[in-house]
Amino acid sequence: MRRHLIAFDLEATCWREPPLSAHQATETEIIEIGAVRLHPVTREEEGRFETVVQPVRHTTLSPYCMELTGIQQE
């Protein structure tokens, strides 16, 4: 059985200004999922996955979040 290494990254909603910035631990939602499959020995990239996710609770991204992540509202 061949094994792989998977490195993943999650981006989440974020705010610079109150009121939501004070509650980021409980109010954030995932907005992007990225993953890379690596060869277990050479660490060469063997596959990639990226998708954006529409937030449900706070559907409009803050300007700060768009600047920080590069993800646009569209």
C-alpha positions in Angstrom: 0.0 0.0 0.0 1.4 3.4 -1.1 1.3 6.1 1.5 1.0 9.8 0.8 1.4 13.0 2.7 -1.4 15.5 2.6 -0.8 19.1 3.6 -3.9 21.2 3.9 -4.7 24.9 4.5 -8.0 26.4 5.6 -8.9 30.1 5.2 -11.7 31.5 7.3 -13.7 34.7 7.6 -12.0 37.4 9.7 -12.5 41.0 10.8 -10.2 43.8 11.8 -12.9 45.9 13.5 -15.4 45.1 16.3 -17.9 43.8 17.0 -17.1 40.5 15.1 -13.3 40.8 15.5 -13.7 40.3 19.3 -15.5 37.0 18.6 -13.3 35.5 15.9 -12.9 32.2 17.8 -16.6 31.5 17.6 -17.8 33.5 14.6 -15.4 32.5 11.8 -16.4 30.2 9.0 -14.2 28.3 6.5 -14.2 30.1 3.1 -11.5 28.2 1.3 -10.0 24.7 1.5 -6.7 23.8 -0.1 -4.7 20.6 -0.1 -1.5 19.3 -1.6 -0.6 15.6 -1.9 3.1 15.0 -1.6 5.3 12.0 -2.4 6.3 10.5 1.0 10.0 10.3 0.1 10.7 13.0 -2.4 8.1 15.5 -1.1 7.3 16.3 -4.7 3.8 17.6 -5.3 1.6 14.8 -6.8 -1.8 16.5 -6.7 -3.6 19.7 -5.7 -7.1 20.6 -4.5 -8.6 24.0 -4.0 -12.2 25.1 -3.5 -14.0 28.1 -2.0 -16.9 27.7 0.4 -19.8 30.2 0.8 -20.1 31.3 4.4 -23.6 30.9 5.8 -23.7 33.0 9.0 -21.8 36.1 7.8 -22.2 36.0 4.0 -20.4 39.2 3.2 -16.6 39.1 3.5 -14.9 42.0 5.3 -12.5 44.2 3.3 -9.8 43.0 5.7 -10.6 39.4 5.0 -10.5 39.9 1.3 -7.2 41.8 1.5 -5.6 39.2 3.9 -6.7 36.1 1.9 -6.9 37.3 -1.6 -10.4 35.8 -1.8 -13.0 38.1 -3.5 -16.7 38.3 -2.6 -17.7 37.0 -6.1 
